[in-house]
């Protein structure tokens, strides 16, 4: 597999997203802050019996105190490492998974020397902006739907559309929610025509393959889907397969946007 190419800053800036410190920290939160995985991934590691606290196999829901020793597969874990954030223009054909058994997994493609994981996903057939980090605690803050963060996409469909299509996309389209196992109407969003068969769409929702399923429900097929923005982070002139560290200004603004939000 061809590897991703780094551009821009050679090292990440010194600042990072700030997280509220507590006397006792939930174990999955501790592991996510250490860069081991996201909180959901940490829960899986705990369930598999791979995590211990002070030499005792941990269980879901346990907390960690400042003087506790946490290990993963017998190796000590520290959450004192510097947190950093990466913007990647994911090419088509790369899968937003950390599974090493998948030859198209995004981690192997990025080939970063430190352990990182993607913030959310971008489907295999799409390209554009995806964020990766070693800061597991930031993942839920960005992805939680109730936090209302923008994700912007540039979309082309296989034929010209009318204003009724724009209106329906904006007001909501009934699709099947695979996670909830029910049909539901998507939340209102912003759609702007960019051509006879091209539009931009800003979502604050993150259902699986949402845009593709919305357009399909209205009789259209997506021919190109590129994500161009997540919150204050823009794809800019990154070419497919290129990545860069977020700069200090972007991290500072991200920190303000995420302040006091649920994680």
VOGU-3710 file (C-alpha; in Angstrom, 3 decimals, decimal comma):
1> xxxxxxxxxx> 0,000/0,000/0,000  1,223/3,523/-0,843  1,649/5,511/2,384  0,303/8,971/3,200  2,588/11,979/2,736  3,164/14,549/5,479  3,109/18,253/4,596  3,270/21,437/6,694  4,552/21,391/10,290  7,184/18,731/10,970
11> xxxxxxxxxx> 6,172/18,552/14,646  2,817/19,224/16,344  2,382/22,515/18,262  2,843/22,538/22,028  -0,786/23,329/22,854  -3,569/20,739/23,005  -7,268/20,502/23,830  -7,798/20,918/27,563  -9,833/18,375/29,498  -11,341/18,843/32,925
21> xxxxxxxxxx> -9,183/17,160/35,558  -10,819/15,064/38,248  -9,495/13,413/41,432  -10,692/10,032/40,169  -10,883/9,275/36,445  -12,969/6,572/34,820  -10,653/3,896/33,469  -11,892/4,175/29,887  -11,346/7,950/30,043  -7,818/7,428/31,405
31> xxxxxxxxxx> -6,998/5,020/28,579  -8,427/7,339/25,934  -6,450/10,291/27,290  -3,309/8,155/27,166  -3,778/7,622/23,436  -4,388/3,887/23,725  -7,776/4,072/21,990  -11,102/5,850/22,006  -13,357/5,340/25,045  -15,396/2,728/23,205
41> xxxxxxxxxx> -12,208/0,935/22,213  -10,982/1,151/25,813  -14,169/-0,547/26,997  -13,451/-3,430/24,618  -9,903/-3,765/25,957  -11,260/-3,868/29,517  -13,900/-6,474/28,610  -11,179/-8,626/27,026  -9,301/-8,629/30,354  -6,247/-6,921/28,907
51> xxxxxxxxxx> -6,214/-3,991/31,356  -5,126/-4,106/34,991  -4,982/-1,603/37,861  -2,251/-2,183/40,416  -1,801/-5,719/39,090  -5,508/-6,652/39,327  -7,550/-7,291/36,182  -9,853/-4,322/35,699  -13,601/-4,314/35,099  -15,885/-1,922/33,256
61> xxxxxxxxxx> -16,792/1,168/35,244  -13,700/1,191/37,454  -11,912/4,459/38,275  -8,232/5,361/38,435  -6,612/7,571/41,078  -3,414/9,576/40,737  -1,187/7,019/42,463  -2,659/3,959/40,672  -0,632/1,924/38,173  -2,460/1,003/34,964
71> xxxxxxxxxx> -1,192/-1,639/32,527  -2,317/-2,881/29,113  -1,122/-6,368/28,204  1,385/-6,065/31,061  2,879/-2,793/29,804  2,496/0,350/31,938  0,217/3,054/30,512  0,754/6,773/31,157  -1,589/9,582/30,165  1,137/12,221/30,365
81> xxxxxxxxxx> 2,093/12,105/26,666  1,684/15,196/24,497  -1,589/15,182/22,600  -1,642/16,065/18,919  -4,171/16,285/16,082  -3,819/15,390/12,406  -5,802/16,423/9,328  -5,678/13,852/6,517  -7,164/13,993/3,036  -8,324/10,377/2,995
91> xxxxxxxxxx> -8,280/8,939/-0,523  -10,987/6,701/-1,927  -10,300/3,074/-1,111  -8,928/3,688/2,400  -11,123/2,407/5,245  -11,623/4,396/8,462  -10,770/1,445/10,687  -7,915/0,614/13,045  -8,245/-3,119/12,307  -4,811/-4,340/11,154
101> xxxxxxxxxx> -6,472/-7,302/9,405  -7,989/-4,875/6,890  -5,233/-4,135/4,337  -6,873/-0,785/3,541  -6,996/0,411/7,180  -6,307/4,094/7,736  -3,649/3,548/10,422  -1,356/1,553/8,148  -1,943/4,099/5,400  -1,047/7,046/7,646
111> xxxxxxxxxx> 2,048/5,191/8,906  2,541/7,550/11,859  5,289/6,521/14,329  2,973/7,005/17,328  -0,323/5,312/18,153  -3,256/7,282/16,698  -6,862/6,614/15,740  -9,478/8,357/13,587  -12,093/10,719/14,971  -15,213/9,292/13,408
121> xxxxxxxxxx> -15,248/7,837/9,926  -15,462/8,664/6,250  -16,756/5,834/4,097  -14,404/3,913/1,820  -15,876/5,333/-1,393  -15,545/8,945/-0,209  -12,499/11,171/0,154  -11,560/14,322/1,984  -10,986/15,534/5,518  -10,719/13,153/8,448
131> xxxxxxxxxx> -9,080/13,948/11,784  -6,820/11,567/13,690  -5,346/11,947/17,155  -3,713/10,287/20,152  -6,178/12,195/22,386  -8,982/9,697/22,919  -10,927/12,043/25,184  -11,542/14,541/22,390  -13,304/11,991/20,181  -16,714/12,003/21,887
141> xxxxxxxxxx> -16,677/15,787/22,298  -16,372/16,205/18,531  -18,689/13,368/17,524  -21,573/13,746/19,997  -24,568/14,855/17,968  -25,966/16,995/20,795  -22,803/19,109/20,726  -23,916/20,334/17,298  -20,645/20,454/15,376  -20,612/21,179/11,639
151> xxxxxxxxxx> -19,305/18,774/9,024  -19,307/20,118/5,459  -19,291/18,090/2,238  -19,037/18,757/-1,504  -21,313/16,316/-3,338  -22,060/15,466/-6,968  -24,942/13,252/-8,108  -25,519/11,424/-11,380  -28,104/13,820/-12,804  -29,371/17,382/-12,512
161> xxxxxxxxxx> -31,654/18,135/-9,584  -34,387/20,709/-8,997  -35,228/22,975/-6,064  -37,560/20,341/-4,639  -34,499/18,139/-4,124  -32,680/20,962/-2,292  -35,726/21,622/-0,115  -36,171/17,936/0,768  -32,500/17,504/1,655  -32,617/20,589/3,878
171> xxxxxxxxxx> -35,843/19,742/5,660  -35,071/16,069/6,229  -35,314/12,746/4,396  -36,682/9,519/5,813  -33,958/6,856/5,909  -33,275/3,738/7,963  -31,139/4,343/11,056  -29,056/1,162/11,230  -27,805/1,872/14,749  -31,304/2,463/16,173
181> xxxxxxxxxx> -32,977/-0,162/13,925  -35,759/2,152/12,832  -36,737/4,563/10,093  -36,348/8,234/10,940  -36,255/11,615/9,256  -32,831/13,223/9,134  -32,374/16,499/10,960  -32,571/19,835/9,111  -29,322/20,868/7,475  -27,920/23,491/5,102
191> xxxxxxxxxx> -27,748/22,700/1,376  -26,353/25,081/-1,259  -26,510/24,468/-5,009  -23,091/24,653/-6,681  -24,107/23,450/-10,158  -26,754/21,477/-12,025  -25,793/18,245/-10,251  -23,458/19,472/-7,481  -24,163/20,863/-3,999  -22,565/21,496/-0,633
201> xxxxxxxxxx> -24,207/20,211/2,530  -23,505/21,007/6,189  -24,568/18,333/8,673  -24,572/18,204/12,450  -25,650/14,587/12,335  -23,461/11,574/11,631  -25,524/8,599/10,512  -23,697/5,901/8,577  -23,438/6,841/4,859  -26,067/9,474/5,560
211> xxxxxxxxxx> -25,676/11,644/2,463  -25,601/8,673/0,101  -28,764/7,255/1,652  -30,540/10,619/1,669  -29,891/11,185/-2,038  -30,808/7,582/-2,878  -34,158/7,982/-1,120  -34,854/10,916/-3,446  -33,869/9,007/-6,600  -30,270/10,174/-7,010
221> xxxxxxxxxx> -26,909/8,421/-6,896  -23,781/10,033/-5,465  -20,888/10,081/-7,945  -18,453/12,098/-5,805  -18,431/12,887/-2,085  -15,683/14,977/-0,490  -15,625/16,229/3,102  -14,146/19,711/3,212  -14,587/20,839/6,825  -15,007/19,568/10,388
231> xxxxxxxxxx> -15,862/22,414/12,788  -13,075/24,998/12,337  -10,729/22,623/10,503  -10,715/22,983/6,708  -9,349/20,563/4,124  -7,733/23,482/2,306  -5,230/22,533/-0,377  -4,320/19,120/1,050  -4,159/16,652/-1,824  -5,532/13,138/-1,505
241> xxxxxxxxxx> -3,104/11,109/0,589  -1,497/14,127/2,262  -1,680/14,898/5,999  -0,602/17,668/8,331  -0,602/18,511/12,033  -3,192/21,056/13,139  -1,400/24,296/13,913  -1,449/26,124/17,256  -4,193/28,544/16,144  -6,474/25,705/14,994
251> xxxxxxxxxx> -5,947/23,786/18,247  -6,665/26,918/20,310  -9,920/27,556/18,434  -10,870/23,887/18,702  -10,255/24,103/22,424  -12,653/27,062/22,726  -15,337/25,286/20,682  -15,094/22,143/22,826  -14,873/23,891/26,189  -17,420/22,578/28,713
261> xxx> -18,940/20,202/26,164  -19,936/16,629/26,906  -17,368/13,957/26,187
//
